[in-house]
Amino acid sequence: MDEGRFGLKSTYTRTWTLRGATPSVRVIQGYKNFYAYSCASPESGDQFTLFLPEVNSVMMSLFLEEFSKEHQGEHVLVVLDQAGWHLSKKLRIPKNIELFYLPPYSPELNPVERFWRHLKAAATHNILHWTLDELTDSLQNAIQTLTTEKVRTLCHCDYLCQIN
């Protein structure tokens, strides 16, 4: 589980072009943004994402509550980093969810980081979004095209396979 920030500030990456031609990518320097809270299962390939306006213990509690509803009757282990709002005493953790914290400063251990990298490449790099609604639609489309096999591949972690 992790949160990813998505905003109107354009990002660009390498792109194909004719030899000798300089590619042109339009950008805007917007600072409006929102956060996508996501859980992805490296084992099943299932994922659950909510778009929320900010990161704090209230939004995290809301995410966990909605995620819990999707997994009623199941006990779910959620692996996440030690962001302040993940550790907050104000955080409401549903009974069917158990939180497992990664060591500090170790984003490479969080499988969802690769999920974010893929989403940003698919929905934001070299693409100009004029409004947050356009960006949200683009992200939603990118998420909907992901297969469970693709999520499994993106989020595979050897250390998680050893736990099972």
HUTANOR-V330744 format. One line per field, one symbol per residue. phi: phi as a letter, one per 40 degrees, with the letter a starting at -180 (. if undefined). psi: psi as a letter, one per 30 degrees, with the letter a starting at -180 (. if undefined). burial: I if it has 16 or more other C-alpha atoms within 10 Angstrom, else O. A space follows every 10 residues. Layout:
phi: ???
psi: ???
burial: ???
//
This chain:
phi: .abbcbaccc bbbdacacdg cccbbcbbbc bcaabbcbbb ccccgcabbb cbcabacccc ccdccccccc bdgbbbcbca cbddccbccc ccbcccbbcb ccccfbcccc dcdcccdccc ccbbcgbcbc bccccccccc cccccccccc cdccccbdcc cccc
psi: klkkkklfjk klaklklkkf kklkkkllhk gkllkkkkkk jfefgllkkk klfljleeee eeeeeeeeef hkglkkkkkl ahlefffkff kjjlegkkkj kllkhhfffj ffeeeeeeee eefekgkkkf leeeeeeeee eeeffkleee eeeegkkeee efe.
burial: IIIIIIIIII IOOOOOOOOO OOOOOOIOOO OOIIIIIIII IIIOIIIIII IIOIIOIOII IIIIIOIIOO OOOOOOOIII IIIOIIOOOO IIIOOOIOOO OOOOOOOOII IIIIIIOIII OIIIIIIIIO OIOOIIOIIO OIIOOOOIOO IIIIIIIOOO OOOO
//
